[in-house]
């Protein structure tokens, strides 16, 4: 995992939090929830391959 991925995740977090607050204050709580959910799904789609590699590495370690 490189530092670029961490910065991308932080940028998505900041953007989602700002959009969520703006939408909540304008009375669109449903849209704010959907923006938060979309941000979560986006970040999880970036992280899942790294989690898979971690599990494979742990499995290989214990098969020695």
Biopython code that builds the backbone (N, CA, C, O; Angstrom):
import numpy as np
from Bio.PDB.StructureBuilder import StructureBuilder

atoms = [
    (1, "UNK", "N", (0.854, -1.176, 0.000)),
    (1, "UNK", "CA", (0.000, 0.000, 0.000)),
    (1, "UNK", "C", (0.897, 1.236, 0.000)),
    (1, "UNK", "O", (1.842, 1.335, 0.783)),
    (2, "UNK", "N", (0.595, 2.139, -0.858)),
    (2, "UNK", "CA", (1.407, 3.347, -0.927)),
    (2, "UNK", "C", (0.695, 4.516, -0.258)),
    (2, "UNK", "O", (-0.481, 4.439, 0.098)),
    (3, "UNK", "N", (1.435, 5.583, -0.105)),
    (3, "UNK", "CA", (0.912, 6.766, 0.572)),
    (3, "UNK", "C", (-0.162, 7.444, -0.269)),
    (3, "UNK", "O", (-1.049, 8.106, 0.270)),
    (4, "UNK", "N", (-0.087, 7.281, -1.583)),
    (4, "UNK", "CA", (-1.063, 7.896, -2.477)),
    (4, "UNK", "C", (-2.473, 7.406, -2.164)),
    (4, "UNK", "O", (-3.422, 8.189, -2.205)),
    (5, "UNK", "N", (-2.617, 6.124, -1.853)),
    (5, "UNK", "CA", (-3.931, 5.572, -1.513)),
    (5, "UNK", "C", (-4.476, 6.191, -0.226)),
    (5, "UNK", "O", (-5.671, 6.468, -0.124)),
    (6, "UNK", "N", (-3.614, 6.404, 0.737)),
    (6, "UNK", "CA", (-4.046, 7.016, 2.000)),
    (6, "UNK", "C", (-4.524, 8.445, 1.759)),
    (6, "UNK", "O", (-5.515, 8.881, 2.346)),
    (7, "UNK", "N", (-3.818, 9.171, 0.898)),
    (7, "UNK", "CA", (-4.242, 10.539, 0.585)),
    (7, "UNK", "C", (-5.571, 10.549, -0.175)),
    (7, "UNK", "O", (-6.406, 11.426, 0.045)),
    (8, "UNK", "N", (-5.765, 9.578, -1.066)),
    (8, "UNK", "CA", (-7.043, 9.495, -1.784)),
    (8, "UNK", "C", (-8.189, 9.220, -0.815)),
    (8, "UNK", "O", (-9.255, 9.827, -0.925)),
    (9, "UNK", "N", (-7.976, 8.312, 0.129)),
    (9, "UNK", "CA", (-9.019, 7.994, 1.111)),
    (9, "UNK", "C", (-9.323, 9.218, 1.974)),
    (9, "UNK", "O", (-10.486, 9.503, 2.260)),
    (10, "UNK", "N", (-8.290, 9.935, 2.382)),
    (10, "UNK", "CA", (-8.506, 11.148, 3.184)),
    (10, "UNK", "C", (-9.258, 12.208, 2.384)),
    (10, "UNK", "O", (-10.130, 12.890, 2.923)),
    (11, "UNK", "N", (-8.926, 12.348, 1.108)),
    (11, "UNK", "CA", (-9.616, 13.334, 0.272)),
    (11, "UNK", "C", (-11.089, 12.978, 0.106)),
    (11, "UNK", "O", (-11.951, 13.855, 0.158)),
    (12, "UNK", "N", (-11.378, 11.705, -0.091)),
    (12, "UNK", "CA", (-12.781, 11.276, -0.199)),
    (12, "UNK", "C", (-13.504, 11.530, 1.114)),
    (12, "UNK", "O", (-14.656, 11.964, 1.110)),
    (13, "UNK", "N", (-12.848, 11.266, 2.232)),
    (13, "UNK", "CA", (-13.467, 11.512, 3.537)),
    (13, "UNK", "C", (-13.809, 12.973, 3.753)),
    (13, "UNK", "O", (-14.893, 13.298, 4.237)),
    (14, "UNK", "N", (-12.894, 13.847, 3.398)),
    (14, "UNK", "CA", (-13.142, 15.283, 3.554)),
    (14, "UNK", "C", (-14.267, 15.728, 2.628)),
    (14, "UNK", "O", (-15.164, 16.463, 3.041)),
    (15, "UNK", "N", (-14.220, 15.285, 1.383)),
    (15, "UNK", "CA", (-15.247, 15.673, 0.417)),
    (15, "UNK", "C", (-16.628, 15.168, 0.829)),
    (15, "UNK", "O", (-17.614, 15.899, 0.735)),
    (16, "UNK", "N", (-16.697, 13.926, 1.283)),
    (16, "UNK", "CA", (-17.985, 13.355, 1.709)),
    (16, "UNK", "C", (-18.516, 14.081, 2.934)),
    (16, "UNK", "O", (-19.713, 14.352, 3.024)),
    (17, "UNK", "N", (-17.639, 14.399, 3.874)),
    (17, "UNK", "CA", (-18.124, 15.085, 5.074)),
    (17, "UNK", "C", (-18.642, 16.491, 4.759)),
    (17, "UNK", "O", (-19.644, 16.926, 5.327)),
    (18, "UNK", "N", (-17.966, 17.197, 3.860)),
    (18, "UNK", "CA", (-18.434, 18.538, 3.482)),
    (18, "UNK", "C", (-19.766, 18.451, 2.751)),
    (18, "UNK", "O", (-20.701, 19.190, 3.061)),
    (19, "UNK", "N", (-19.851, 17.547, 1.778)),
    (19, "UNK", "CA", (-21.115, 17.399, 1.043)),
    (19, "UNK", "C", (-22.249, 16.960, 1.961)),
    (19, "UNK", "O", (-23.380, 17.427, 1.829)),
    (20, "UNK", "N", (-21.947, 16.079, 2.871)),
    (20, "UNK", "CA", (-22.975, 15.595, 3.798)),
    (20, "UNK", "C", (-23.502, 16.728, 4.677)),
    (20, "UNK", "O", (-24.709, 16.850, 4.884)),
    (21, "UNK", "N", (-22.600, 17.550, 5.188)),
    (21, "UNK", "CA", (-23.033, 18.664, 6.028)),
    (21, "UNK", "C", (-23.849, 19.686, 5.246)),
    (21, "UNK", "O", (-24.842, 20.211, 5.749)),
    (22, "UNK", "N", (-23.433, 19.963, 4.025)),
    (22, "UNK", "CA", (-24.184, 20.919, 3.198)),
    (22, "UNK", "C", (-25.580, 20.376, 2.905)),
    (22, "UNK", "O", (-26.567, 21.107, 2.989)),
    (23, "UNK", "N", (-25.658, 19.098, 2.562)),
    (23, "UNK", "CA", (-26.966, 18.515, 2.258)),
    (23, "UNK", "C", (-27.859, 18.430, 3.493)),
    (23, "UNK", "O", (-29.069, 18.635, 3.394)),
    (24, "UNK", "N", (-27.280, 18.131, 4.653)),
    (24, "UNK", "CA", (-28.082, 18.064, 5.876)),
    (24, "UNK", "C", (-28.646, 19.431, 6.240)),
    (24, "UNK", "O", (-29.803, 19.544, 6.647)),
    (25, "UNK", "N", (-27.835, 20.460, 6.094)),
    (25, "UNK", "CA", (-28.301, 21.798, 6.443)),
    (25, "UNK", "C", (-29.307, 22.349, 5.438)),
    (25, "UNK", "O", (-30.062, 23.269, 5.754)),
    (26, "UNK", "N", (-29.320, 21.796, 4.242)),
    (26, "UNK", "CA", (-30.313, 22.243, 3.265)),
    (26, "UNK", "C", (-31.576, 21.384, 3.324)),
    (26, "UNK", "O", (-32.489, 21.572, 2.520)),
    (27, "UNK", "N", (-31.634, 20.444, 4.269)),
    (27, "UNK", "CA", (-32.843, 19.653, 4.468)),
    (27, "UNK", "C", (-32.929, 18.416, 3.601)),
    (27, "UNK", "O", (-34.019, 17.874, 3.419)),
    (28, "UNK", "N", (-31.838, 17.961, 3.072)),
    (28, "UNK", "CA", (-31.838, 16.760, 2.219)),
    (28, "UNK", "C", (-31.051, 15.645, 2.897)),
    (28, "UNK", "O", (-29.983, 15.244, 2.434)),
    (29, "UNK", "N", (-31.603, 15.154, 4.003)),
    (29, "UNK", "CA", (-30.921, 14.125, 4.777)),
    (29, "UNK", "C", (-30.763, 12.821, 3.999)),
    (29, "UNK", "O", (-29.774, 12.108, 4.172)),
    (30, "UNK", "N", (-31.738, 12.508, 3.142)),
    (30, "UNK", "CA", (-31.664, 11.272, 2.359)),
    (30, "UNK", "C", (-30.492, 11.316, 1.385)),
    (30, "UNK", "O", (-29.784, 10.326, 1.199)),
    (31, "UNK", "N", (-30.298, 12.480, 0.765)),
    (31, "UNK", "CA", (-29.183, 12.616, -0.166)),
    (31, "UNK", "C", (-27.839, 12.578, 0.571)),
    (31, "UNK", "O", (-26.855, 12.042, 0.061)),
    (32, "UNK", "N", (-27.814, 13.152, 1.769)),
    (32, "UNK", "CA", (-26.593, 13.125, 2.572)),
    (32, "UNK", "C", (-26.226, 11.686, 2.924)),
    (32, "UNK", "O", (-25.052, 11.316, 2.894)),
    (33, "UNK", "N", (-27.226, 10.879, 3.256)),
    (33, "UNK", "CA", (-26.977, 9.469, 3.555)),
    (33, "UNK", "C", (-26.445, 8.744, 2.328)),
    (33, "UNK", "O", (-25.518, 7.941, 2.437)),
    (34, "UNK", "N", (-27.021, 9.017, 1.162)),
    (34, "UNK", "CA", (-26.570, 8.354, -0.063)),
    (34, "UNK", "C", (-25.150, 8.771, -0.441)),
    (34, "UNK", "O", (-24.385, 7.955, -0.956)),
    (35, "UNK", "N", (-24.790, 10.023, -0.194)),
    (35, "UNK", "CA", (-23.426, 10.469, -0.461)),
    (35, "UNK", "C", (-22.450, 9.754, 0.465)),
    (35, "UNK", "O", (-21.381, 9.324, 0.031)),
    (36, "UNK", "N", (-22.809, 9.628, 1.723)),
    (36, "UNK", "CA", (-21.960, 8.912, 2.670)),
    (36, "UNK", "C", (-21.813, 7.445, 2.289)),
    (36, "UNK", "O", (-20.721, 6.884, 2.372)),
    (37, "UNK", "N", (-22.892, 6.840, 1.881)),
    (37, "UNK", "CA", (-22.856, 5.438, 1.465)),
    (37, "UNK", "C", (-22.006, 5.259, 0.211)),
    (37, "UNK", "O", (-21.248, 4.295, 0.109)),
    (38, "UNK", "N", (-22.126, 6.168, -0.729)),
    (38, "UNK", "CA", (-21.315, 6.093, -1.953)),
    (38, "UNK", "C", (-19.830, 6.255, -1.634)),
    (38, "UNK", "O", (-18.997, 5.566, -2.223)),
    (39, "UNK", "N", (-19.493, 7.142, -0.725)),
    (39, "UNK", "CA", (-18.098, 7.304, -0.317)),
    (39, "UNK", "C", (-17.552, 6.062, 0.349)),
    (39, "UNK", "O", (-16.408, 5.675, 0.112)),
    (40, "UNK", "N", (-18.368, 5.434, 1.186)),
    (40, "UNK", "CA", (-17.948, 4.198, 1.854)),
    (40, "UNK", "C", (-17.716, 3.085, 0.849)),
    (40, "UNK", "O", (-16.722, 2.364, 0.940)),
    (41, "UNK", "N", (-18.612, 2.940, -0.099)),
    (41, "UNK", "CA", (-18.468, 1.888, -1.119)),
    (41, "UNK", "C", (-17.236, 2.153, -1.986)),
    (41, "UNK", "O", (-16.518, 1.219, -2.342)),
    (42, "UNK", "N", (-16.990, 3.404, -2.323)),
    (42, "UNK", "CA", (-15.821, 3.745, -3.128)),
    (42, "UNK", "C", (-14.529, 3.386, -2.402)),
    (42, "UNK", "O", (-13.633, 2.780, -2.989)),
    (43, "UNK", "N", (-14.434, 3.752, -1.145)),
    (43, "UNK", "CA", (-13.217, 3.464, -0.385)),
    (43, "UNK", "C", (-13.056, 1.964, -0.164)),
    (43, "UNK", "O", (-11.942, 1.447, -0.233)),
    (44, "UNK", "N", (-14.143, 1.268, 0.098)),
    (44, "UNK", "CA", (-14.048, -0.178, 0.275)),
    (44, "UNK", "C", (-13.603, -0.868, -1.006)),
    (44, "UNK", "O", (-12.874, -1.858, -0.955)),
    (45, "UNK", "N", (-14.032, -0.360, -2.146)),
    (45, "UNK", "CA", (-13.595, -0.960, -3.409)),
    (45, "UNK", "C", (-12.099, -0.762, -3.632)),
    (45, "UNK", "O", (-11.472, -1.565, -4.323)),
    (46, "UNK", "N", (-11.521, 0.281, -3.067)),
    (46, "UNK", "CA", (-10.079, 0.480, -3.153)),
    (46, "UNK", "C", (-9.321, -0.406, -2.174)),
    (46, "UNK", "O", (-8.197, -0.818, -2.463)),
    (47, "UNK", "N", (-9.914, -0.708, -1.021)),
    (47, "UNK", "CA", (-9.204, -1.411, 0.048)),
    (47, "UNK", "C", (-9.330, -2.923, -0.044)),
    (47, "UNK", "O", (-8.441, -3.635, 0.423)),
    (48, "UNK", "N", (-10.396, -3.432, -0.624)),
    (48, "UNK", "CA", (-10.646, -4.874, -0.651)),
    (48, "UNK", "C", (-9.486, -5.669, -1.254)),
    (48, "UNK", "O", (-9.153, -6.715, -0.696)),
    (49, "UNK", "N", (-8.851, -5.258, -2.341)),
    (49, "UNK", "CA", (-7.713, -6.047, -2.845)),
    (49, "UNK", "C", (-6.557, -6.155, -1.845)),
    (49, "UNK", "O", (-5.889, -7.187, -1.782)),
    (50, "UNK", "N", (-6.322, -5.109, -1.075)),
    (50, "UNK", "CA", (-5.259, -5.155, -0.077)),
    (50, "UNK", "C", (-5.620, -6.096, 1.066)),
    (50, "UNK", "O", (-4.752, -6.794, 1.590)),
    (51, "UNK", "N", (-6.876, -6.122, 1.454)),
    (51, "UNK", "CA", (-7.322, -7.041, 2.498)),
    (51, "UNK", "C", (-7.210, -8.478, 2.010)),
    (51, "UNK", "O", (-6.818, -9.366, 2.767)),
    (52, "UNK", "N", (-7.553, -8.710, 0.751)),
    (52, "UNK", "CA", (-7.421, -10.051, 0.171)),
    (52, "UNK", "C", (-5.960, -10.497, 0.170)),
    (52, "UNK", "O", (-5.657, -11.633, 0.533)),
    (53, "UNK", "N", (-5.062, -9.611, -0.232)),
    (53, "UNK", "CA", (-3.638, -9.942, -0.204)),
    (53, "UNK", "C", (-3.147, -10.234, 1.208)),
    (53, "UNK", "O", (-2.309, -11.114, 1.404)),
    (54, "UNK", "N", (-3.659, -9.507, 2.184)),
    (54, "UNK", "CA", (-3.291, -9.755, 3.580)),
    (54, "UNK", "C", (-3.721, -11.148, 4.019)),
    (54, "UNK", "O", (-2.947, -11.864, 4.654)),
    (55, "UNK", "N", (-4.944, -11.539, 3.686)),
    (55, "UNK", "CA", (-5.412, -12.865, 4.065)),
    (55, "UNK", "C", (-4.620, -13.966, 3.368)),
    (55, "UNK", "O", (-4.330, -14.996, 3.978)),
    (56, "UNK", "N", (-4.270, -13.766, 2.112)),
    (56, "UNK", "CA", (-3.458, -14.748, 1.397)),
    (56, "UNK", "C", (-2.075, -14.864, 2.035)),
    (56, "UNK", "O", (-1.552, -15.969, 2.181)),
    (57, "UNK", "N", (-1.485, -13.743, 2.412)),
    (57, "UNK", "CA", (-0.175, -13.757, 3.057)),
    (57, "UNK", "C", (-0.223, -14.475, 4.398)),
    (57, "UNK", "O", (0.681, -15.245, 4.721)),
    (58, "UNK", "N", (-1.260, -14.231, 5.175)),
    (58, "UNK", "CA", (-1.406, -14.902, 6.474)),
    (58, "UNK", "C", (-1.631, -16.398, 6.274)),
    (58, "UNK", "O", (-1.097, -17.213, 7.026)),
    (59, "UNK", "N", (-2.413, -16.757, 5.271)),
    (59, "UNK", "CA", (-2.643, -18.171, 4.979)),
    (59, "UNK", "C", (-1.346, -18.851, 4.566)),
    (59, "UNK", "O", (-1.073, -19.964, 5.015)),
    (60, "UNK", "N", (-0.544, -18.216, 3.726)),
    (60, "UNK", "CA", (0.744, -18.781, 3.325)),
    (60, "UNK", "C", (1.699, -18.890, 4.507)),
    (60, "UNK", "O", (2.487, -19.833, 4.585)),
    (61, "UNK", "N", (1.633, -17.942, 5.416)),
    (61, "UNK", "CA", (2.503, -17.966, 6.587)),
    (61, "UNK", "C", (2.206, -19.159, 7.474)),
    (61, "UNK", "O", (3.133, -19.801, 7.969)),
    (62, "UNK", "N", (0.936, -19.471, 7.686)),
    (62, "UNK", "CA", (0.582, -20.568, 8.562)),
    (62, "UNK", "C", (0.629, -21.931, 7.894)),
    (62, "UNK", "O", (0.516, -22.953, 8.571)),
    (63, "UNK", "N", (0.793, -21.963, 6.589)),
    (63, "UNK", "CA", (0.918, -23.253, 5.883)),
    (63, "UNK", "C", (2.361, -23.737, 5.843)),
    (63, "UNK", "O", (2.634, -24.829, 5.345)),
    (64, "UNK", "N", (3.263, -22.957, 6.348)),
    (64, "UNK", "CA", (4.672, -23.354, 6.332)),
    (64, "UNK", "C", (4.813, -24.498, 7.266)),
    (64, "UNK", "O", (5.912, -25.024, 7.436)),
]
sb = StructureBuilder()
sb.init_structure("model")
sb.init_model(0)
sb.init_chain("A")
sb.init_seg("    ")
for serial, (resi, resn, name, xyz) in enumerate(atoms, 1):
    if name == "N":
        sb.init_residue(resn, " ", resi, " ")
    sb.init_atom(name, np.array(xyz, "f"), 0.0, 1.0, " ", f" {name:<3s}", serial, name[0])
structure = sb.get_structure()
